[in-house]
Amino acid sequence: MLYFIHLLKLWLIQVRYAITRELAFRANFFAWVIVELAWFVLQLAFVGVVYQHVDSVAGWNRYEMIVLVATNQLIQQIFTAFLMPGLVKLPDLVRTGGLDFLLLKPAPPQFLVSTSSLEIGPVANAGIALIVVLSALHSLAITPTLSATFIYLLLVLAGLFVHYALLLALVSFTFWIVQAESVLLGYYSIFQVARLPREATRGWFRVIFTFAIPLLLVANVPASVLIRNAKITPILLFLGTSLSAALLASLFFYLGLRRYQSASS
Amino acid sequence: MTAALRSLPTVFSIGLQRQLAYRWNYLLRALFSAVPLLVSWVFWEAVFQGKETVGRYTLAGLLTYYAVLLIVEAVSSPADDDFQISREIREGMLNPILLRPLPYGLYRATLFLSGRCAYLVAAFIPVLLCFFILSRVIHLESASFDILRGLPALFGSALLQFSLTLCLSLTSFWFLDISSLIFLVYSLEFLAGGHVFPLDLLPAPLFTIARLLPFAYEYWFPAAALCGTLSHREWQIGIGMQFAWAIFFLFLAHLLWKAGLRKYTAAGG
């Protein structure tokens, strides 16, 4: 228990440092908020264009689809703020031998790699995504109950685990492939699956992205909790698969770490 | 100038070797770029449930558009040329390049060409595989492919994307970090360029505005020209707009380069 408190203290120090650094480059901070917002607007514009031609997609109406897309954005932005900046630096650290400095520190390598960098800008965008969720719920005349809100937040956390597992597994390929910058493109490409309504999928696609890489559950299950009072089975399935995915990705990271050879002198 | 032209094959060869050294990176890039096609397929299949057409598109027509976009992207999209140029300027690495009897724009254009060739080699099998799988499942509207109109549009798209990238990158003479600017333009290219959906699905006034912007001629126009969905008149106007934008950005890049060099501080030996 004390060990976890020690790690939490370390993380809080890094958060404080990140806030100080972001405030030193305020123009950059606002520029990134605008960039991320532009990508979100792009997704909403796509929904707008599609629903100009149809009333429903796989049983999801326009506002339900907005809840789905905005929930996905909420999870992705929290991930982008707190875990992604550290993970994407791993290929560079491995190639240059900079990982040595992290390995020498008295904390687990996976923790240090994951939390070595933070960005505060995406937190603002997560807030905007949450406002869009609430506004779409208002348009649907839905007021979430306290229990639904609690389960929603718990599932957002589970969604973070899935994002984390996928990116950690992808960047861990850097221990085998020298230049693995493309994995970031892979992460963004694969995560487009999370914006799909699960009912739109079938066959092997549905099985793979529900059980092997549970992307179809990341935004679908939390959004369904708010909109349709989702049943307990998909909730438990999601919690189970997200934890398993994070554990497997962690094992893959340590497997790769055993291959690491310092590149520095 | 003759010396500069004689050196281009060497620059091309060096660029190609540098790019192919990271062939796994390229192969992964090509494989991952097929994922959005898969997602589009699943999503649009759900949209078309009980409907024959959406806008002017059938499901096969729409998926053909997305598949052709893969080719447009492979041929014309810069990889990380923007970040490379920005790094060269920011870290004062232009010195050896400035000493060579080779215009910088021509040097970068040759490297861009070598990068595209390397990517085409890596992307060839994944893209072919995508077409094969799609054609097994749905009937792609390949009969209407218009290579004669598509190829000039594809070349124009490469020229436009290169010139726009050059302009963006050259702002590094004035700004410390331009990555946010690059990603902002990416998002505009995706939305207003027809990467997310064909632009003719937009409401008519927005479609008109989109056709006035350069982004439409990066993806939507070459893809539509290759798919053969444009009338001859639409193609003529499109190709005119595309090359006009490309020449405008090349001219702007020339001005930015001239002005930027006056600000440039060489660092290192």
Interface residues (C-beta under 8 A of the other chain):
Chain A: N28 A31 W32 I34 V35 A38 W39 V41 L42 A45 F46 V49 V50 Q52 H53 V54 V57 A58 I177 V178 Q179 A180 E181 S182 V183 L185 G186 S189 I190 Q192 V193 R195 L196 P197 E199 A200 T201 F205
Chain B: Y22 W24 N25 Y26 L28 R29 L31 F32 S33 V35 P36 L38 V39 V42 F43 E45 A46 V47 Q49 K51 V54 G55 D80 D177 S180 L181 F183 L184 S187 L188 F190 L191 V196 F197 L201 L202 P203
